[in-house]
């Protein structure tokens, strides 16, 4: 009896070992083998485009293939998002944008995509939002708030998630605002520097250049902690201001239903790329906070934003 069982065990063991060597493991994949396309949902020269071009060389190093950037900024990225929804999930087409821009578009326009269906891969940066004014006006947030509570202010909207950040901040602070929309932060901040508007809410990376030039002043960082590149600007928590942080998160995603093995390859390449000295230097020069989120963490951040945008959808549609 024992010899019979021993013989059966030997056969099973042989078959198992043979299968291990003959069949690929669940996570193995022959990817990538050709050029990858990275869609940027903005025109060349902006923040999304700059960060994409900053990380691409390091991703190419670890993926071993060329990555071509394709700018698709028409209609704020709406067309790019809709095309991406139907793209083949083979890992050769990626998308990068400033989240939650896509969700804002979903709730304010008729669209044929759902960004929560996309497959999150990796996020490399987190941009706080700040309230900025002309440097010749208010010096502190308290000074600004005292005036803002007495009249209707003129504020600039930068589009996408910065628009959401501005609307949410004004609503939670109880401010009355005549909003002037601009295509991107560059327009609203230039208008602010020229005193055509009284304030704007935007991401730190967009505000820093004009702040360093002495044209603008940041009064508050909408977060629980100070921004590492704006150490002298108080956070909303420090000032006892209750506001909902709307950070700008940038990373890459693949189309819906991308195989986990492909996502894993891309995720590992990203996790190595963000640690490259060249990318770290790039981030410092750009005043960009490296804030790595893996696929699962990025997915949770995406899911958490939907209820918030839904809550303020009526304000966004005004």
Secondary structure, DSSP 4 states (H G I P E B T S, - for coil): -HHHHHHHHHHHHHHHHHHHHHSPPTT------S-EEEEESS-TTSHHHHHHHHHHHHHHHHH-S-EEEEE--GGGGHHHHHHHHTS--SSSEEEEEEETHHHHHHHHS--S--GGGSEEEEEEEEE-EEEEEETTS-SSHHHHHHHHTTSEEEEEE-SHHHHHHHHHHHHHHT-EEEEEE-SSHHHHHHHHHTTSSSEEEEEHHHHHHHHHTTSEEEEEESSSS--TT-TTSPBTTTTT-------EEEEEEE-TT--HHHHHHHHHHHHHHTTSHHHHHHHHHHTPEEEEE-HHHHHHHHHHHHHHHHHTHHHHT-
